Amino acid sequence: MALHRPTMMQHLREGGPWDVCIIGGGATGLGIALEAAAAGLKTALIESIDFAQGTSSRSTKLVHGGVRYLEQGKVALVAEALRERDRLMHNARGHVDDYGFLIPVKRRWAQFYYGVGLRLYDLLAGSHRWGRTEWVSRKEVIGRLPHLEQIGVIGAWRYRDGRFNDADLALGLACTAARLGAVLVNHCRAERFIKEGGTITGVELRDAWTGDTFSIQSKVVVNACGPASDALCRLDDPTHEDRLRPSQGIHLVFDADILKGDDALLIPKTDDGRVLFAVPWLGKVLVGTTDTAVETIQAEPRALEEEITFVLDHANRFLGMQLRREDIRSVFAGLRPLIQGRRDNTAKLSRSHEVESSASGLIQVRGGKWTTYRKMAEDTLQFIAKRGPLTFKPADTSAELLDMDRGERGMHPPDPESLESAVRLAAQEEMCMTVDDFLARRYRTLFLDALAALAVAPEVARCLAEEHGMDDAWTQGQVQSFTQLAAHYLPANTL
Ligand SMILES: Cc1cc2nc3c(=O)[nH]c(=O)nc-3n(C[C@H](O)[C@H](O)[C@H](O)COP(=O)(O)OP(=O)(O)OC[C@H]3O[C@@H](n4cnc5c(N)ncnc54)[C@H](O)[C@@H]3O)c2cc1C
């Protein structure tokens, strides 16, 4: 079934009661919707803004085991993620690239240390391995990346990991879940739980598009709200104490010519023990990330000045680059839904996940990472099957092919001649409702070049207004709010 919002909304309102209602349309929620629909359950998913509008469009774009977690001794977590990496490569055919990552090395002990770690990484992948880690000589490294000469490299390790378009994969999960029978609706917020005898039996929702409030009934309700999941828990139980310790990460985006050659770069340890990547992506290069503990959860988190300075400074110092503020094409920030630990440093908090149920039956899924979304969904369905009241057999989705036939969604909005048809298609079949939906996630223009996104926003708004039957005031409002949003993707003084 196409993601056509009016049709999906009608099914949502009239098609209940549901077996499972999932709240949150990021990687976690969409993965669970797919898994539940594959198991034959009557499944609904509600997303308050847009599919992947939260953390799931703001990642480093890696499908990976996570080399740095090896240093923290998280061998099982890495092995699990490496298995999922391979499955995703198969299931999202052509949409996960097997990519080379270079770790520049300056000292002999570091050559030995990282060499052992990366060989273990290869070993843990077992039969899911993608080629072997190899040593690249100083001559070859400098031949490809002359700026590394300045930092005195003796060579580099090259290992393999995956690269993907996160928002596009999210849409692929939504389309696949819909094909398997799930009903999914964006711009619709869960506002209150309905309970009978202390047990959750439904959810009160607000349709942000019309302002209507309505209720649906569901036997099981799943909280997949990522960094906002503690807030949803408090709707269920006002005394709920935070289980998450969200951490912000930002990326700076530059033109492709800052990084020559075909490989991504990884600095394994910055001043404060973080890793920093430079990843070629959709015709640009992403440099990041940071790990800053945050107190407030915002739908549109903003990069802090000190984070921008940190990334620029470290890329220049550790990679011999000469990046300047005015070269930044876009800055985007995301919040990691990390599970609380006793550690102060969020960079060391676990990236694994947990599934549990509240006293009133709300199923909570926390933590994890994009790469392991399928395993998180599998664990959630197994938890639900054990707990009742639904009786079903979880499906095996390890080889389920995802609906990813929307073509390459690159950097640019389509050229002026095809822009209109691209907007119309996205509105009719991909539930694209706003200028932000189109320019940030159906296409990635806002993330890659915020000025380019601003330039086409009025035309996108005009086409969307025609598709959705909206008036001039709506069109102007869309351009205005998108202009305000895009300002946060441009560091100060760039506009
Ligand atoms: C900087 C950074 C880099 C990362 N890089 C990688 C990487 O390279 N590879 C990797 O595997 N992982 C990476 N991750 C981790 C990964 O992106 C996240 O673990 C994953 O996207 C979390 O998905 P989620 O669905 O749990 O949360 P989200 O994507 O945030 O989804 C939650 C959704 O719930 C919705 N919601 C909230 N409240 C309500 C409500 N009341 N009603 C309805 N909907 C609601 C929100 O709008 C949101 O869309 C990175 C994370 C960050 C921050």
Ligand as a Chemical Component Dictionary entry (heavy atoms), coordinates in Angstrom:
data_LIG
# 
_chem_comp.id                   LIG 
_chem_comp.type                 NON-POLYMER 
_chem_comp.pdbx_formal_charge   0 
_chem_comp.three_letter_code    LIG 
# 
loop_
_chem_comp_atom.comp_id 
_chem_comp_atom.atom_id 
_chem_comp_atom.alt_atom_id 
_chem_comp_atom.type_symbol 
_chem_comp_atom.charge 
_chem_comp_atom.model_Cartn_x 
_chem_comp_atom.model_Cartn_y 
_chem_comp_atom.model_Cartn_z 
_chem_comp_atom.pdbx_ordinal 
LIG C1  C1  C 0 25.092 11.967 16.188 1  
LIG C2  C2  C 0 24.619 10.552 16.071 2  
LIG C3  C3  C 0 25.268 9.675  15.211 3  
LIG C4  C4  C 0 24.827 8.366  15.093 4  
LIG N1  N1  N 0 25.423 7.565  14.181 5  
LIG C5  C5  C 0 25.008 6.294  14.023 6  
LIG C6  C6  C 0 25.576 5.492  13.010 7  
LIG O1  O1  O 0 26.402 5.944  12.217 8  
LIG N2  N2  N 0 25.145 4.211  12.903 9  
LIG C7  C7  C 0 24.222 3.677  13.756 10 
LIG O2  O2  O 0 23.925 2.484  13.645 11 
LIG N3  N3  N 0 23.607 4.443  14.715 12 
LIG C8  C8  C 0 23.971 5.730  14.851 13 
LIG N4  N4  N 0 23.377 6.546  15.776 14 
LIG C9  C9  C 0 22.300 5.993  16.610 15 
LIG C10 C10 C 0 20.948 5.933  15.860 16 
LIG O3  O3  O 0 20.792 7.032  15.007 17 
LIG C11 C11 C 0 19.803 5.903  16.878 18 
LIG O4  O4  O 0 20.038 4.879  17.812 19 
LIG C12 C12 C 0 18.446 5.619  16.232 20 
LIG O5  O5  O 0 18.236 6.470  15.126 21 
LIG C13 C13 C 0 17.338 5.862  17.263 22 
LIG O6  O6  O 0 16.105 5.631  16.641 23 
LIG P1  P1  P 0 14.760 5.734  17.485 24 
LIG O7  O7  O 0 13.668 5.294  16.576 25 
LIG O8  O8  O 0 14.901 5.000  18.764 26 
LIG O9  O9  O 0 14.623 7.280  17.849 27 
LIG P2  P2  P 0 14.134 8.471  16.915 28 
LIG O10 O10 O 0 14.691 8.375  15.553 29 
LIG O11 O11 O 0 14.392 9.744  17.642 30 
LIG O12 O12 O 0 12.574 8.236  16.773 31 
LIG C14 C14 C 0 11.658 8.508  17.808 32 
LIG C15 C15 C 0 10.429 9.135  17.170 33 
LIG O13 O13 O 0 9.380  9.233  18.140 34 
LIG C16 C16 C 0 8.593  10.360 17.799 35 
LIG N5  N5  N 0 7.788  10.753 18.957 36 
LIG C17 C17 C 0 8.216  11.282 20.132 37 
LIG N6  N6  N 0 7.161  11.523 20.944 38 
LIG C18 C18 C 0 6.045  11.114 20.268 39 
LIG C19 C19 C 0 4.646  11.107 20.580 40 
LIG N7  N7  N 0 4.165  11.549 21.765 41 
LIG N8  N8  N 0 3.764  10.636 19.638 42 
LIG C20 C20 C 0 4.228  10.163 18.443 43 
LIG N9  N9  N 0 5.541  10.152 18.105 44 
LIG C21 C21 C 0 6.439  10.625 19.007 45 
LIG C22 C22 C 0 9.646  11.408 17.403 46 
LIG O14 O14 O 0 9.085  12.417 16.594 47 
LIG C23 C23 C 0 10.680 10.558 16.672 48 
LIG O15 O15 O 0 10.528 10.595 15.259 49 
LIG C24 C24 C 0 23.751 7.887  15.888 50 
LIG C25 C25 C 0 23.088 8.768  16.751 51 
LIG C26 C26 C 0 23.511 10.097 16.821 52 
LIG C27 C27 C 0 22.781 11.042 17.708 53 
# 
loop_
_chem_comp_bond.comp_id 
_chem_comp_bond.atom_id_1 
_chem_comp_bond.atom_id_2 
_chem_comp_bond.value_order 
_chem_comp_bond.pdbx_ordinal 
LIG C1  C2  SING 1  
LIG C2  C3  SING 2  
LIG C2  C26 DOUB 3  
LIG C3  C4  DOUB 4  
LIG C4  N1  SING 5  
LIG C4  C24 SING 6  
LIG N1  C5  DOUB 7  
LIG C5  C6  SING 8  
LIG C5  C8  SING 9  
LIG C6  O1  DOUB 10 
LIG C6  N2  SING 11 
LIG N2  C7  SING 12 
LIG C7  O2  DOUB 13 
LIG C7  N3  SING 14 
LIG N3  C8  DOUB 15 
LIG C8  N4  SING 16 
LIG N4  C9  SING 17 
LIG N4  C24 SING 18 
LIG C9  C10 SING 19 
LIG C10 O3  SING 20 
LIG C10 C11 SING 21 
LIG C11 O4  SING 22 
LIG C11 C12 SING 23 
LIG C12 O5  SING 24 
LIG C12 C13 SING 25 
LIG C13 O6  SING 26 
LIG O6  P1  SING 27 
LIG P1  O7  DOUB 28 
LIG P1  O8  SING 29 
LIG P1  O9  SING 30 
LIG O9  P2  SING 31 
LIG P2  O10 DOUB 32 
LIG P2  O11 SING 33 
LIG P2  O12 SING 34 
LIG O12 C14 SING 35 
LIG C14 C15 SING 36 
LIG C15 O13 SING 37 
LIG C15 C23 SING 38 
LIG O13 C16 SING 39 
LIG C16 N5  SING 40 
LIG C16 C22 SING 41 
LIG N5  C17 SING 42 
LIG N5  C21 SING 43 
LIG C17 N6  DOUB 44 
LIG N6  C18 SING 45 
LIG C18 C19 SING 46 
LIG C18 C21 DOUB 47 
LIG C19 N7  SING 48 
LIG C19 N8  DOUB 49 
LIG N8  C20 SING 50 
LIG C20 N9  DOUB 51 
LIG N9  C21 SING 52 
LIG C22 O14 SING 53 
LIG C22 C23 SING 54 
LIG C23 O15 SING 55 
LIG C24 C25 DOUB 56 
LIG C25 C26 SING 57 
LIG C26 C27 SING 58 
# 
